[in-house]
Amino acid sequence: MLHSPKLAILQSLDAMDKVQMEEVLTYIKGVLTQPERSVDHKALKKEAMKEIRQALRQERGKRNLSAAA
């Protein structure tokens, strides 16, 4: 039986001791409170999202043409 990612995470947390849990929480807090990302990262993300939208539109157009045929 396959486990869901959520269940796997919960099982991993249950197997940890208190010190390990604190280290994981500290890491997560650090990731969530990182300073504002650079302008380059934002531009790269914006360009990537644009390309994803274009690809989705093209795929949707192909499916619509196939359905019409």
C-alpha positions as CSV (number, residue, x, y, z in Angstrom):
1,M,0.0,0.0,0.0
2,L,1.3,3.4,-0.9
3,H,1.4,6.1,1.8
4,S,0.5,9.6,1.2
5,P,3.2,12.3,1.6
6,K,1.3,13.7,4.5
7,L,1.2,10.3,6.3
8,A,4.9,9.7,5.5
9,I,5.8,13.1,7.1
10,L,3.7,12.4,10.2
11,Q,5.4,9.0,10.6
12,S,8.8,10.6,10.3
13,L,7.9,13.2,12.9
14,D,6.7,10.5,15.2
15,A,10.0,8.7,14.9
16,M,12.0,11.8,15.9
17,D,13.1,12.7,19.3
18,K,12.6,16.2,20.8
19,V,16.0,17.6,19.7
20,Q,15.4,16.4,16.1
21,M,11.9,18.0,16.0
22,E,13.3,21.3,17.2
23,E,16.0,21.2,14.5
24,V,13.3,20.6,11.8
25,L,11.1,23.4,13.2
26,T,14.1,25.8,13.3
27,Y,14.9,24.9,9.6
28,I,11.3,25.4,8.5
29,K,11.1,28.8,10.3
30,G,14.3,29.8,8.6
31,V,13.0,29.0,5.2
32,L,9.7,30.8,5.8
33,T,11.4,34.0,7.2
34,Q,14.0,34.4,4.5
35,P,14.5,38.0,3.4
36,E,12.9,39.3,0.2
37,R,14.2,37.5,-2.9
38,S,16.4,39.3,-5.4
39,V,15.1,41.1,-8.4
40,D,16.8,38.5,-10.7
41,H,14.9,35.7,-9.0
42,K,11.6,37.5,-9.4
43,A,12.3,38.2,-13.1
44,L,13.2,34.5,-13.6
45,K,10.0,33.4,-11.8
46,K,7.9,35.8,-13.9
47,E,9.5,34.5,-17.2
48,A,8.9,30.9,-16.1
49,M,5.3,31.5,-15.2
50,K,4.8,33.2,-18.6
51,E,6.3,30.1,-20.4
52,I,4.1,27.8,-18.4
53,R,1.0,29.8,-19.3
54,Q,1.9,29.7,-23.0
55,A,2.5,25.9,-22.9
56,L,-0.8,25.4,-21.2
57,R,-2.6,27.5,-23.8
58,Q,-0.9,25.6,-26.6
59,E,-1.9,22.2,-25.0
60,R,-5.5,23.4,-24.5
61,G,-5.6,24.5,-28.1
62,K,-4.4,21.1,-29.3
63,R,-7.0,19.3,-27.2
64,N,-9.8,21.5,-28.5
65,L,-8.7,20.8,-32.1
66,S,-8.6,17.1,-31.4
67,A,-12.1,17.2,-29.8
68,A,-13.5,19.2,-32.8
69,A,-12.2,16.7,-35.3
